[in-house]
Amino acid sequence: MYELSEKSKVVIGLWQNTPSPTRDSFTWYISGGLLRILRFRRILKALG
């Protein structure tokens, strides 16, 4: 997953939010250009 994100020049990480009962205290964030993210998601769907 991380190797794939590095190839696609997309950054994946965990972003800490204020803990709330309705939501996890950690939320995934993906940063990089929109086109890179869309291409990365297509690759993930193809693998999944």
GROMACS elastic network, one bead per residue, 0.5 to 0.9 nm:
[ bonds ]
;  ai    aj funct       b0    kb
    1     4     6  0.51443   500
    1     5     6  0.62375   500
    1     6     6  0.87349   500
    1    44     6  0.86851   500
    2     6     6  0.61881   500
    2     7     6  0.86712   500
    2    11     6  0.84480   500
    2    12     6  0.74834   500
    3     6     6  0.51244   500
    3     7     6  0.63452   500
    3     8     6  0.87302   500
    4     7     6  0.51449   500
    4     8     6  0.62924   500
    4     9     6  0.85830   500
    4    10     6  0.86091   500
    4    40     6  0.80535   500
    4    43     6  0.87004   500
    4    44     6  0.88668   500
    5     8     6  0.50273   500
    5     9     6  0.59823   500
    5    10     6  0.50224   500
    5    11     6  0.64025   500
    5    12     6  0.70827   500
    5    40     6  0.71011   500
    6    10     6  0.60562   500
    6    11     6  0.71848   500
    7    10     6  0.77439   500
    8    11     6  0.87911   500
    8    36     6  0.64002   500
    8    37     6  0.79963   500
    8    39     6  0.77085   500
    8    40     6  0.61792   500
    9    32     6  0.67641   500
    9    33     6  0.86117   500
    9    36     6  0.69912   500
    9    37     6  0.86902   500
    9    40     6  0.88485   500
   10    30     6  0.68554   500
   10    31     6  0.59337   500
   10    33     6  0.76554   500
   10    36     6  0.65632   500
   10    37     6  0.64648   500
   10    40     6  0.75004   500
   11    29     6  0.80860   500
   11    30     6  0.55660   500
   11    31     6  0.50878   500
   11    32     6  0.61640   500
   12    28     6  0.72161   500
   12    29     6  0.59696   500
   12    31     6  0.66581   500
   12    32     6  0.89915   500
   13    27     6  0.84909   500
   13    28     6  0.58698   500
   13    29     6  0.56108   500
   13    30     6  0.66590   500
   13    31     6  0.86331   500
   14    26     6  0.60134   500
   14    27     6  0.56577   500
   14    29     6  0.60101   500
   14    30     6  0.87540   500
   15    25     6  0.85163   500
   15    26     6  0.56426   500
   15    27     6  0.52471   500
   15    28     6  0.60284   500
   15    29     6  0.62674   500
   16    19     6  0.83264   500
   16    25     6  0.59773   500
   16    27     6  0.64083   500
   16    28     6  0.87694   500
   17    20     6  0.84667   500
   17    24     6  0.81493   500
   17    25     6  0.53326   500
   17    26     6  0.59439   500
   17    27     6  0.70416   500
   18    24     6  0.89944   500
   18    25     6  0.61402   500
   18    26     6  0.85347   500
   19    22     6  0.86852   500
   19    23     6  0.71056   500
   19    24     6  0.66497   500
   19    26     6  0.80383   500
   20    23     6  0.54557   500
   20    24     6  0.69618   500
   20    25     6  0.67771   500
   21    24     6  0.75729   500
   21    25     6  0.88492   500
   23    26     6  0.82529   500
   23    27     6  0.85518   500
   24    27     6  0.67331   500
   30    37     6  0.74995   500
   31    34     6  0.82225   500
   31    37     6  0.74694   500
   32    35     6  0.83258   500
   32    36     6  0.63549   500
   32    37     6  0.64407   500
   33    36     6  0.51408   500
   33    37     6  0.62474   500
   33    38     6  0.86938   500
   34    37     6  0.50790   500
   34    38     6  0.61809   500
   34    39     6  0.85907   500
   35    38     6  0.51120   500
   35    39     6  0.61242   500
   35    40     6  0.84835   500
   36    39     6  0.51098   500
   36    40     6  0.60269   500
   36    41     6  0.85963   500
   37    41     6  0.61252   500
   37    42     6  0.86247   500
   38    41     6  0.51009   500
   38    42     6  0.62931   500
   38    43     6  0.87568   500
   39    42     6  0.51015   500
   39    43     6  0.63782   500
   39    44     6  0.87667   500
   40    43     6  0.51122   500
   40    44     6  0.62827   500
   40    45     6  0.87294   500
   41    45     6  0.61646   500
   41    46     6  0.85596   500
   42    45     6  0.51336   500
   42    46     6  0.61780   500
   42    47     6  0.86811   500
   43    46     6  0.50726   500
   43    47     6  0.62791   500
   43    48     6  0.85874   500
   44    47     6  0.50923   500
   44    48     6  0.59578   500
